[in-house]
Amino acid sequence: MQPPKPLNPNFKEDISASFATFVLMRTIGAALVRVEPGEVDIVLPFRDDLTQQLGYMAAAIISGILDVACGYAAMSLSPPGTTILTVEFKVNLLAPALGERFVARGCVIRPGRNLSVCGGDVLAFKAKEEKIITTMLATMMTVKE
């Protein structure tokens, strides 16, 4: 299957610039590490101050980086002068969020002019092991900036 064709020739630069202004992502220490047409990866190192009462990364943090990865994946296929808002998402927390770092991989399942369906996973990396700990299905809306 052919990768989707971006409508914005500057999608990588626009997404990087947008991410640089995303205060929440900067606050939690997340980094944008991969931007391709319809696909985005965000990495978050483990931090004690982002854990819940049992020492796992909090579900809100894990869900947040995956929501953002899906949103930017949708933005990579949107026209210039637009941005993305989350309409809804469903998260399945498959395993406790234990690891040295977490990678949220968002991708567009079905692009649309107004609404796009996205999906993604969060992988936890510990030593040489990787494990899918979260999966998401999301709907994203394209809006004019």
C-alpha positions in Angstrom: 0.0 0.0 0.0 1.3 3.5 -0.9 1.8 6.0 1.9 -0.7 8.8 1.9 0.4 12.0 0.0 0.7 15.1 2.2 -1.3 18.1 1.0 1.2 20.5 2.7 4.7 20.3 1.3 6.0 21.9 4.5 4.3 19.4 6.9 7.4 18.4 8.7 8.5 22.0 9.4 5.0 23.0 10.4 4.6 20.0 12.8 8.0 20.7 14.3 7.2 24.3 14.9 3.8 23.5 16.4 5.4 20.9 18.7 8.0 23.4 19.8 5.2 25.6 21.2 3.3 22.7 22.9 4.0 23.7 26.6 2.5 20.4 28.0 4.9 18.3 25.9 7.9 20.4 26.9 6.8 20.3 30.6 6.7 16.5 30.7 9.9 16.1 28.7 8.4 14.6 25.5 10.3 14.8 22.2 9.1 14.6 18.6 11.4 12.1 17.0 9.8 11.0 13.7 7.4 12.8 11.3 6.4 11.0 8.1 3.2 11.3 6.0 0.5 9.9 8.2 2.9 8.8 11.0 4.4 10.5 14.0 6.5 9.2 17.0 6.9 10.9 20.3 9.4 9.7 22.9 9.1 10.3 26.7 11.7 9.2 29.2 10.6 7.8 32.5 10.2 10.4 35.2 9.3 9.8 38.9 7.2 13.0 39.0 4.9 11.7 36.3 4.0 8.4 38.1 0.9 7.4 39.9 0.7 5.9 43.4 2.2 2.5 42.4 5.2 4.0 40.5 3.8 3.4 37.0 3.7 6.3 34.5 0.2 7.8 34.9 -2.4 6.8 32.4 -3.1 10.5 31.7 0.5 11.0 30.6 0.7 7.9 28.5 -2.7 8.7 26.9 -1.6 12.3 26.3 1.5 11.5 24.3 -0.5 9.1 22.2 -3.2 11.6 21.6 -0.6 14.2 20.5 1.1 11.6 18.2 -2.2 10.8 16.5 -3.1 14.5 16.1 0.2 15.3 14.5 -0.1 12.2 12.3 -3.4 13.7 11.0 -1.8 17.1 10.7 0.8 15.6 8.4 -1.9 15.0 5.8 -3.9 18.2 6.3 -3.8 21.2 4.0 -1.6 24.2 4.7 -3.1 26.7 7.1 -5.0 24.1 9.1 -4.5 22.4 12.4 -6.0 19.4 14.2 -8.3 19.1 17.2 -9.2 15.8 18.9 -12.8 14.9 18.6 -12.7 11.7 20.6 -10.5 8.8 21.5 -10.7 5.4 23.2 -7.7 4.1 25.1 -7.0 0.5 26.1 -4.3 0.3 28.8 -2.9 -3.2 28.1 -0.1 -3.4 30.7 1.4 -1.2 33.5 3.5 1.6 32.2 6.9 0.5 33.4 10.0 1.3 31.4 13.0 3.5 30.9 11.3 5.3 28.0 8.0 5.3 26.2 7.4 5.7 22.5 4.0 6.8 21.2 3.4 5.9 17.6 0.4 7.6 16.0 -0.8 6.8 12.4 -3.7 7.8 10.2 -5.9 4.9 9.5 -8.3 6.8 7.2 -7.7 10.4 6.2 -10.6 12.7 5.5 -11.2 16.3 4.5 -12.8 17.1 7.9 -12.4 14.1 10.1 -9.6 11.5 10.1 -9.5 8.3 12.0 -6.2 7.6 13.6 -4.7 4.8 15.7 -1.6 4.2 17.7 0.3 2.4 20.4 2.6 3.2 23.2 5.6 1.0 23.6 7.6 0.7 26.9 11.3 0.0 26.5 13.2 -1.5 29.4 16.8 -2.8 28.9 16.5 -4.7 25.6 12.7 -5.5 25.9 9.9 -3.6 24.3 6.2 -4.1 25.1 3.0 -2.5 23.8 1.3 -1.1 26.9 -1.4 1.1 25.4 -3.4 1.3 22.2 -5.7 4.1 21.0 -8.4 4.7 18.3 -9.0 8.4 17.7 -11.0 10.8 15.6 -9.3 14.0 14.6 -10.9 17.2 13.1 -9.2 19.5 10.6 -9.8 23.2 11.4 -8.5 26.4 9.8 -5.8 28.1 11.9 
